[in-house]
Amino acid sequence: MSEGIRVTSNNESDNRLMHVFLWDLGPSKPAAPKRPKAPVGKEGDPEYDLAMIEFTEAKADYESELKAYKQAKLDYADFEKRYGGPYEIMQWSCDAQDTLTRDPDRYCISSRTRGYEKLKNGGLPAGMKPGHGQAENLRRLAEGNADLAEARRRDPQFGELEARP
């Protein structure tokens, strides 16, 4: 190696420095929309007719809010079934910044993120615990790391040397 070139780090460790771990807290439990109240009065009265027009418009808005509520309930139930509560995701730092900016109520930084190791409760809000999806993620991570360690051990170039006859 020439004197002018210095290797200061390897690519793998540089990549880990750019990883950000976030807790996905899931969607908020949806609240049902409020039904508009029908106007009181007699048909033919101009004030009542005007109120009926406004009521019809409010009823159309209410119907679209009901459809959104139905979808939000399905999304919430699906999240609870799949993950059972918060779980960690890994993102690149630029993506994590975007995620936290767009939906700060759903995502928060985990204590696994470099520089945030001292966060209480692993970075979760007080009183909140990880869901069963997080345990499954950790199991898969350990399984993948074990597979990778075995592959490195078997690698003919860099693994354990085998005596050949």
Z-matrix of the N, CA and C atoms (Angstrom, degrees):
N
C 1 1.449
C 2 1.526 1 107.94
N 3 1.321 2 116.72 1 134.92
C 4 1.460 3 119.55 2 -178.89
C 5 1.518 4 110.40 3 -75.81
N 6 1.329 5 116.10 4 162.61
C 7 1.461 6 120.14 5 -177.09
C 8 1.528 7 112.68 6 -71.08
N 9 1.315 8 118.59 7 -23.47
C 10 1.459 9 121.74 8 -177.84
C 11 1.528 10 114.00 9 -78.35
N 12 1.333 11 117.88 10 -14.70
C 13 1.459 12 121.20 11 -176.50
C 14 1.510 13 109.21 12 -110.60
N 15 1.329 14 115.82 13 127.04
C 16 1.459 15 120.60 14 176.32
C 17 1.517 16 108.62 15 -126.49
N 18 1.309 17 116.26 16 132.54
C 19 1.453 18 120.85 17 174.63
C 20 1.517 19 106.70 18 -93.35
N 21 1.342 20 116.26 19 118.07
C 22 1.462 21 119.54 20 -176.48
C 23 1.518 22 112.57 21 -98.05
N 24 1.318 23 117.20 22 -24.07
C 25 1.461 24 119.34 23 179.95
C 26 1.511 25 108.65 24 -160.77
N 27 1.328 26 114.09 25 163.75
C 28 1.459 27 117.01 26 175.65
C 29 1.522 28 109.12 27 -100.10
N 30 1.292 29 116.32 28 163.01
C 31 1.459 30 121.69 29 -173.88
C 32 1.526 31 112.81 30 -64.61
N 33 1.322 32 117.48 31 -37.41
C 34 1.470 33 120.26 32 -177.00
C 35 1.521 34 111.89 33 -63.00
N 36 1.332 35 116.99 34 -43.26
C 37 1.465 36 118.28 35 -179.84
C 38 1.523 37 111.00 36 -71.30
N 39 1.342 38 117.86 37 -33.22
C 40 1.466 39 120.22 38 175.77
C 41 1.521 40 110.14 39 -61.91
N 42 1.321 41 117.30 40 -39.78
C 43 1.456 42 120.81 41 179.21
C 44 1.520 43 111.11 42 -63.64
N 45 1.334 44 117.40 43 -41.25
C 46 1.460 45 120.12 44 179.98
C 47 1.519 46 112.16 45 -63.83
N 48 1.337 47 117.00 46 -29.31
C 49 1.462 48 120.12 47 178.48
C 50 1.524 49 111.44 48 -68.50
N 51 1.322 50 117.65 49 -23.06
C 52 1.463 51 121.26 50 -178.60
C 53 1.525 52 112.42 51 -95.26
N 54 1.326 53 117.83 52 0.13
C 55 1.462 54 121.00 53 178.13
C 56 1.523 55 109.91 54 -80.98
N 57 1.315 56 115.27 55 138.64
C 58 1.466 57 121.99 56 174.43
C 59 1.519 58 106.78 57 -125.92
N 60 1.314 59 116.04 58 129.45
C 61 1.460 60 120.99 59 177.48
C 62 1.523 61 108.18 60 -98.94
N 63 1.326 62 115.35 61 128.68
C 64 1.460 63 121.79 62 -179.39
C 65 1.514 64 109.67 63 -120.41
N 66 1.311 65 116.28 64 147.28
C 67 1.458 66 121.47 65 169.94
C 68 1.513 67 107.64 66 -89.96
N 69 1.311 68 116.78 67 126.40
C 70 1.459 69 121.59 68 171.22
C 71 1.518 70 105.97 69 -93.44
N 72 1.320 71 116.11 70 108.43
C 73 1.460 72 121.31 71 -177.31
C 74 1.527 73 112.00 72 -81.52
N 75 1.312 74 116.29 73 -8.95
C 76 1.457 75 120.77 74 179.28
C 77 1.510 76 111.85 75 87.16
N 78 1.318 77 115.48 76 171.21
C 79 1.460 78 119.33 77 178.62
C 80 1.531 79 110.84 78 -69.64
N 81 1.303 80 115.40 79 151.11
C 82 1.467 81 120.11 80 176.39
C 83 1.522 82 109.32 81 -69.62
N 84 1.334 83 115.37 82 150.17
C 85 1.457 84 118.92 83 176.78
C 86 1.521 85 107.88 84 -64.90
N 87 1.343 86 116.51 85 124.53
C 88 1.469 87 118.70 86 -174.57
C 89 1.527 88 112.78 87 -71.29
N 90 1.318 89 114.70 88 148.01
C 91 1.461 90 121.48 89 175.79
C 92 1.522 91 108.31 90 -106.79
N 93 1.312 92 115.84 91 136.98
C 94 1.467 93 120.68 92 -178.73
C 95 1.526 94 110.49 93 -67.98
N 96 1.332 95 116.64 94 142.13
C 97 1.461 96 118.76 95 177.42
C 98 1.530 97 111.17 96 -71.96
N 99 1.311 98 115.91 97 158.26
C 100 1.467 99 120.94 98 179.85
C 101 1.525 100 109.87 99 -91.57
N 102 1.316 101 114.36 100 132.42
C 103 1.461 102 121.07 101 179.95
C 104 1.532 103 108.81 102 -73.56
N 105 1.335 104 117.46 103 135.55
C 106 1.468 105 119.29 104 178.15
C 107 1.527 106 111.23 105 -69.96
N 108 1.301 107 115.53 106 148.14
C 109 1.472 108 120.20 107 -179.60
C 110 1.530 109 110.02 108 -85.74
N 111 1.322 110 114.25 109 137.54
C 112 1.465 111 120.38 110 178.57
C 113 1.524 112 109.60 111 -71.28
N 114 1.316 113 116.82 112 143.94
C 115 1.469 114 119.30 113 179.54
C 116 1.529 115 111.78 114 -70.53
N 117 1.309 116 114.58 115 154.64
C 118 1.463 117 121.45 116 179.07
C 119 1.525 118 107.88 117 -108.53
N 120 1.319 119 116.09 118 136.44
C 121 1.460 120 120.27 119 178.26
C 122 1.512 121 111.00 120 151.25
N 123 1.326 122 115.35 121 -165.97
C 124 1.458 123 121.13 122 -178.51
C 125 1.518 124 109.61 123 -110.79
N 126 1.322 125 113.97 124 144.04
C 127 1.448 126 119.60 125 175.74
C 128 1.524 127 108.26 126 -67.14
N 129 1.321 128 115.74 127 138.87
C 130 1.460 129 120.68 128 -177.49
C 131 1.513 130 111.82 129 101.78
N 132 1.323 131 118.83 130 -23.27
C 133 1.454 132 122.75 131 175.80
C 134 1.534 133 107.09 132 -74.74
N 135 1.346 134 119.51 133 126.98
C 136 1.468 135 121.40 134 -176.50
C 137 1.533 136 113.46 135 -56.48
N 138 1.317 137 117.46 136 -39.65
C 139 1.470 138 120.24 137 179.47
C 140 1.531 139 110.54 138 -64.74
N 141 1.321 140 116.19 139 -41.03
C 142 1.470 141 120.81 140 179.10
C 143 1.526 142 110.27 141 -66.60
N 144 1.329 143 117.09 142 -43.27
C 145 1.463 144 120.43 143 179.75
C 146 1.529 145 111.13 144 -63.07
N 147 1.308 146 116.84 145 -41.27
C 148 1.460 147 121.11 146 176.74
C 149 1.528 148 109.92 147 -63.11
N 150 1.316 149 117.29 148 -43.96
C 151 1.466 150 121.63 149 178.25
C 152 1.524 151 110.73 150 -62.81
N 153 1.362 152 117.28 151 -34.85
C 154 1.472 153 121.05 152 177.97
C 155 1.530 154 111.03 153 -66.40
N 156 1.336 155 116.93 154 -38.81
C 157 1.473 156 120.40 155 177.27
C 158 1.524 157 109.70 156 -62.90
N 159 1.335 158 116.42 157 -45.73
C 160 1.469 159 120.75 158 178.09
C 161 1.526 160 110.81 159 -64.11
N 162 1.321 161 116.63 160 -37.15
C 163 1.468 162 120.95 161 178.10
C 164 1.524 163 110.73 162 -65.10
N 165 1.331 164 117.07 163 -41.47
C 166 1.465 165 121.31 164 178.99
C 167 1.526 166 110.51 165 -62.08
N 168 1.331 167 117.31 166 -42.38
C 169 1.468 168 121.40 167 177.21
C 170 1.530 169 110.54 168 -64.97
N 171 1.326 170 116.72 169 -43.40
C 172 1.466 171 120.86 170 179.19
C 173 1.525 172 110.63 171 -64.58
N 174 1.331 173 116.40 172 -35.32
C 175 1.464 174 120.46 173 179.03
C 176 1.530 175 111.10 174 -67.25
N 177 1.333 176 117.33 175 -37.51
C 178 1.476 177 121.29 176 176.55
C 179 1.535 178 109.87 177 -64.45
N 180 1.342 179 116.48 178 -42.32
C 181 1.468 180 120.04 179 176.61
C 182 1.530 181 110.36 180 -63.09
N 183 1.313 182 116.03 181 -40.27
C 184 1.469 183 121.46 182 179.94
C 185 1.528 184 110.44 183 -61.88
N 186 1.330 185 117.03 184 -40.69
C 187 1.463 186 120.78 185 179.14
C 188 1.526 187 111.09 186 -63.98
N 189 1.325 188 117.57 187 -41.33
C 190 1.473 189 119.60 188 178.00
C 191 1.536 190 110.52 189 -68.37
N 192 1.330 191 117.48 190 -35.92
C 193 1.465 192 120.87 191 175.75
C 194 1.526 193 110.87 192 -65.42
N 195 1.335 194 116.88 193 -36.06
C 196 1.469 195 120.65 194 176.79
C 197 1.526 196 111.61 195 -64.18
N 198 1.331 197 116.54 196 -40.31
C 199 1.476 198 120.59 197 177.80
C 200 1.530 199 110.23 198 -63.92
N 201 1.334 200 116.44 199 -42.82
C 202 1.468 201 120.56 200 177.75
C 203 1.532 202 110.15 201 -64.64
N 204 1.319 203 117.10 202 -38.99
C 205 1.466 204 122.34 203 178.05
C 206 1.527 205 110.41 204 -62.80
N 207 1.330 206 116.16 205 -42.42
C 208 1.464 207 120.69 206 178.73
C 209 1.522 208 110.20 207 -59.77
N 210 1.346 209 117.29 208 -45.52
C 211 1.464 210 121.02 209 179.97
C 212 1.529 211 110.82 210 -66.61
N 213 1.320 212 117.35 211 -40.19
C 214 1.463 213 121.22 212 179.14
C 215 1.535 214 110.90 213 -63.10
N 216 1.342 215 116.46 214 -38.83
C 217 1.471 216 119.92 215 177.08
C 218 1.526 217 110.57 216 -63.81
N 219 1.332 218 117.05 217 -41.95
C 220 1.466 219 121.10 218 178.77
C 221 1.528 220 110.71 219 -64.14
N 222 1.338 221 117.11 220 -42.96
C 223 1.464 222 121.29 221 179.16
C 224 1.527 223 110.98 222 -63.29
N 225 1.320 224 116.34 223 -42.91
C 226 1.462 225 120.93 224 -179.86
C 227 1.532 226 110.57 225 -64.58
N 228 1.334 227 116.86 226 -45.07
C 229 1.469 228 120.56 227 179.88
C 230 1.520 229 110.99 228 -64.44
N 231 1.323 230 117.00 229 -38.85
C 232 1.466 231 120.67 230 178.65
C 233 1.524 232 110.98 231 -64.35
N 234 1.340 233 117.13 232 -43.69
C 235 1.460 234 120.90 233 178.62
C 236 1.529 235 110.50 234 -61.50
N 237 1.321 236 116.79 235 -46.04
C 238 1.465 237 120.50 236 -179.43
C 239 1.533 238 111.46 237 -62.85
N 240 1.315 239 116.53 238 -38.78
C 241 1.467 240 120.19 239 179.88
C 242 1.528 241 111.07 240 -69.07
N 243 1.330 242 116.52 241 -43.95
C 244 1.457 243 120.65 242 -175.88
C 245 1.521 244 112.96 243 -74.73
N 246 1.321 245 117.56 244 -42.21
C 247 1.462 246 120.87 245 -172.11
C 248 1.517 247 114.12 246 -116.36
N 249 1.291 248 119.16 247 -26.19
C 250 1.458 249 122.25 248 178.21
C 251 1.513 250 114.49 249 67.47
N 252 1.300 251 118.26 250 14.78
C 253 1.455 252 122.32 251 -178.98
C 254 1.516 253 109.99 252 143.52
N 255 1.319 254 117.05 253 -167.94
C 256 1.462 255 120.97 254 -176.65
C 257 1.531 256 112.78 255 -61.73
N 258 1.331 257 114.59 256 146.56
C 259 1.463 258 121.00 257 173.76
C 260 1.522 259 107.77 258 -143.67
N 261 1.331 260 115.76 259 156.28
C 262 1.459 261 121.17 260 -177.01
C 263 1.521 262 111.65 261 -89.23
N 264 1.324 263 113.94 262 143.23
C 265 1.453 264 121.03 263 171.10
C 266 1.517 265 107.55 264 -127.36
N 267 1.327 266 116.94 265 154.83
C 268 1.460 267 121.86 266 177.47
C 269 1.509 268 107.80 267 -111.36
N 270 1.331 269 116.84 268 133.23
C 271 1.460 270 122.12 269 176.34
C 272 1.518 271 108.89 270 -135.70
N 273 1.314 272 115.12 271 159.51
C 274 1.459 273 119.79 272 171.12
C 275 1.521 274 107.30 273 -69.22
N 276 1.316 275 116.99 274 154.00
C 277 1.459 276 120.71 275 -173.83
C 278 1.527 277 112.86 276 -57.68
N 279 1.332 278 118.41 277 -39.04
C 280 1.472 279 119.97 278 -179.41
C 281 1.528 280 110.88 279 -67.12
N 282 1.326 281 117.01 280 -38.70
C 283 1.463 282 120.24 281 178.86
C 284 1.527 283 111.10 282 -70.26
N 285 1.325 284 116.54 283 -38.23
C 286 1.467 285 120.55 284 179.97
C 287 1.529 286 110.55 285 -64.39
N 288 1.321 287 116.33 286 -39.10
C 289 1.464 288 119.28 287 178.42
C 290 1.522 289 110.01 288 -62.25
N 291 1.323 290 116.96 289 -42.20
C 292 1.461 291 121.38 290 177.78
C 293 1.528 292 110.97 291 -63.94
N 294 1.328 293 116.45 292 -43.54
C 295 1.465 294 121.49 293 179.97
C 296 1.523 295 111.15 294 -61.19
N 297 1.322 296 116.87 295 -46.46
C 298 1.466 297 120.82 296 -179.49
C 299 1.525 298 112.01 297 -66.93
N 300 1.324 299 117.22 298 -31.25
C 301 1.458 300 120.87 299 178.79
C 302 1.521 301 110.96 300 -72.43
N 303 1.335 302 116.10 301 -41.33
C 304 1.464 303 120.47 302 -175.37
C 305 1.530 304 113.55 303 -76.38
N 306 1.325 305 117.21 304 -34.67
C 307 1.476 306 119.00 305 -176.57
C 308 1.529 307 110.61 306 -142.43
N 309 1.336 308 117.81 307 71.31
C 310 1.467 309 120.29 308 -177.16
C 311 1.529 310 113.91 309 -69.45
N 312 1.326 311 117.79 310 -17.66
C 313 1.462 312 119.57 311 178.70
C 314 1.523 313 111.70 312 -79.05
N 315 1.326 314 117.33 313 -23.86
C 316 1.464 315 120.70 314 -176.81
C 317 1.525 316 112.34 315 -95.11
N 318 1.325 317 119.10 316 -30.25
C 319 1.462 318 122.18 317 -173.86
C 320 1.519 319 111.40 318 -119.04
N 321 1.333 320 115.90 319 145.40
C 322 1.461 321 121.06 320 172.76
C 323 1.533 322 108.68 321 -145.52
N 324 1.317 323 116.38 322 157.98
C 325 1.470 324 121.58 323 -175.30
C 326 1.521 325 109.92 324 -75.37
N 327 1.321 326 115.53 325 137.75
C 328 1.458 327 122.67 326 178.73
C 329 1.525 328 110.00 327 -88.22
N 330 1.315 329 116.05 328 156.39
C 331 1.467 330 120.63 329 177.37
C 332 1.528 331 111.82 330 -73.29
N 333 1.328 332 117.87 331 -6.88
C 334 1.473 333 120.61 332 174.68
C 335 1.517 334 111.61 333 -76.31
N 336 1.321 335 117.63 334 -12.58
C 337 1.456 336 122.25 335 179.56
C 338 1.517 337 109.56 336 -75.34
N 339 1.320 338 116.05 337 135.50
C 340 1.463 339 121.86 338 -179.80
C 341 1.529 340 109.59 339 -57.53
N 342 1.329 341 116.36 340 127.54
C 343 1.455 342 122.16 341 -179.73
C 344 1.520 343 113.74 342 95.14
N 345 1.327 344 117.44 343 -9.85
C 346 1.464 345 121.55 344 -178.62
C 347 1.532 346 111.30 345 -119.09
N 348 1.309 347 117.53 346 21.46
C 349 1.461 348 122.53 347 -174.44
C 350 1.525 349 113.37 348 -61.51
N 351 1.326 350 118.25 349 -24.30
C 352 1.464 351 121.33 350 -174.90
C 353 1.526 352 113.76 351 -91.50
N 354 1.317 353 118.02 352 6.38
C 355 1.465 354 119.77 353 178.28
C 356 1.524 355 110.42 354 -63.59
N 357 1.308 356 116.02 355 138.35
C 358 1.469 357 120.59 356 179.14
C 359 1.526 358 109.81 357 -74.38
N 360 1.313 359 115.40 358 151.12
C 361 1.458 360 123.38 359 177.42
C 362 1.530 361 111.76 360 56.55
N 363 1.328 362 116.38 361 31.36
C 364 1.458 363 120.52 362 178.03
C 365 1.515 364 113.68 363 69.53
N 366 1.321 365 117.45 364 10.24
C 367 1.456 366 121.64 365 -177.57
C 368 1.518 367 112.97 366 100.06
N 369 1.330 368 116.89 367 -8.79
C 370 1.465 369 120.77 368 178.63
C 371 1.526 370 110.56 369 -75.14
N 372 1.328 371 117.32 370 152.30
C 373 1.467 372 119.29 371 173.97
C 374 1.536 373 110.62 372 -59.25
N 375 1.309 374 116.64 373 153.81
C 376 1.468 375 122.24 374 -177.32
C 377 1.522 376 111.06 375 -55.21
N 378 1.329 377 115.29 376 134.73
C 379 1.460 378 121.44 377 177.13
C 380 1.516 379 114.80 378 83.18
N 381 1.304 380 118.58 379 -3.15
C 382 1.462 381 121.58 380 -178.16
C 383 1.526 382 109.60 381 -98.47
N 384 1.328 383 116.15 382 142.50
C 385 1.461 384 121.60 383 179.24
C 386 1.526 385 109.45 384 -122.59
N 387 1.336 386 117.01 385 152.13
C 388 1.460 387 119.47 386 177.27
C 389 1.526 388 111.28 387 -62.35
N 390 1.319 389 115.89 388 149.51
C 391 1.459 390 121.36 389 178.37
C 392 1.512 391 111.92 390 -85.18
N 393 1.338 392 115.98 391 177.98
C 394 1.465 393 119.91 392 -179.22
C 395 1.528 394 111.47 393 -66.59
N 396 1.329 395 118.37 394 -20.76
C 397 1.464 396 121.56 395 176.76
C 398 1.514 397 111.98 396 -66.21
N 399 1.327 398 117.46 397 -32.10
C 400 1.466 399 120.93 398 177.74
C 401 1.524 400 110.35 399 -67.95
N 402 1.313 401 118.01 400 -40.93
C 403 1.466 402 120.91 401 177.45
C 404 1.528 403 110.22 402 -61.70
N 405 1.315 404 116.56 403 -40.30
C 406 1.468 405 120.91 404 178.18
C 407 1.532 406 110.74 405 -66.02
N 408 1.334 407 117.36 406 -39.75
C 409 1.463 408 120.65 407 176.62
C 410 1.523 409 111.38 408 -61.57
N 411 1.331 410 116.90 409 -43.85
C 412 1.460 411 120.78 410 179.45
C 413 1.527 412 111.67 411 -65.66
N 414 1.338 413 116.89 412 -36.92
C 415 1.467 414 120.52 413 177.18
C 416 1.529 415 110.07 414 -63.63
N 417 1.332 416 116.77 415 -45.36
C 418 1.469 417 120.56 416 179.68
C 419 1.525 418 111.14 417 -65.08
N 420 1.337 419 117.35 418 -37.07
C 421 1.456 420 121.29 419 178.18
C 422 1.528 421 110.39 420 -63.49
N 423 1.324 422 117.26 421 -46.18
C 424 1.468 423 120.79 422 179.18
C 425 1.530 424 110.87 423 -63.04
N 426 1.326 425 116.13 424 -40.22
C 427 1.460 426 120.65 425 178.38
C 428 1.534 427 110.72 426 -63.85
N 429 1.320 428 117.04 427 -42.81
C 430 1.464 429 121.07 428 178.49
C 431 1.517 430 111.93 429 -65.53
N 432 1.334 431 117.07 430 -40.57
C 433 1.469 432 120.53 431 178.05
C 434 1.521 433 110.85 432 -64.42
N 435 1.332 434 117.23 433 -38.61
C 436 1.470 435 120.51 434 178.02
C 437 1.529 436 110.31 435 -65.62
N 438 1.329 437 117.35 436 -41.43
C 439 1.469 438 120.65 437 177.36
C 440 1.524 439 110.98 438 -62.86
N 441 1.334 440 116.70 439 -41.45
C 442 1.459 441 120.70 440 179.58
C 443 1.529 442 110.86 441 -66.09
N 444 1.323 443 117.49 442 -41.27
C 445 1.475 444 120.82 443 178.28
C 446 1.527 445 110.24 444 -62.60
N 447 1.315 446 117.27 445 -40.43
C 448 1.467 447 120.98 446 178.01
C 449 1.524 448 110.94 447 -65.67
N 450 1.327 449 117.04 448 -40.63
C 451 1.463 450 120.39 449 178.56
C 452 1.528 451 110.76 450 -64.95
N 453 1.321 452 117.12 451 -39.86
C 454 1.476 453 119.88 452 176.46
C 455 1.523 454 111.32 453 -64.65
N 456 1.332 455 115.71 454 -39.95
C 457 1.459 456 119.05 455 -179.88
C 458 1.525 457 110.91 456 -63.36
N 459 1.324 458 117.06 457 -38.14
C 460 1.463 459 121.80 458 -177.77
C 461 1.523 460 114.07 459 -82.19
N 462 1.316 461 117.19 460 -11.34
C 463 1.455 462 120.52 461 -175.83
C 464 1.535 463 110.08 462 -58.54
N 465 1.327 464 118.35 463 126.36
C 466 1.469 465 119.98 464 -176.40
C 467 1.523 466 112.81 465 -68.48
N 468 1.303 467 118.01 466 -25.31
C 469 1.455 468 120.65 467 -177.77
C 470 1.526 469 111.93 468 -84.89
N 471 1.346 470 116.27 469 -45.68
C 472 1.465 471 119.79 470 -171.89
C 473 1.525 472 114.45 471 -117.25
N 474 1.326 473 117.73 472 -5.44
C 475 1.447 474 120.89 473 -177.57
C 476 1.522 475 112.21 474 -82.76
N 477 1.307 476 114.33 475 -161.48
C 478 1.468 477 119.60 476 179.06
C 479 1.528 478 109.16 477 -67.86
N 480 1.297 479 114.18 478 141.32
C 481 1.473 480 118.54 479 178.84
C 482 1.503 481 109.92 480 -76.92
N 483 1.310 482 115.13 481 137.95
C 484 1.447 483 120.10 482 176.81
C 485 1.508 484 108.46 483 -111.69
N 486 1.299 485 115.32 484 136.25
C 487 1.463 486 119.50 485 176.94
C 488 1.505 487 109.16 486 -77.77
N 489 1.321 488 116.06 487 125.72
C 490 1.458 489 119.81 488 179.37
C 491 1.514 490 109.26 489 -109.65
N 492 1.335 491 115.53 490 143.02
C 493 1.474 492 118.12 491 -177.89
C 494 1.510 493 112.42 492 -72.86
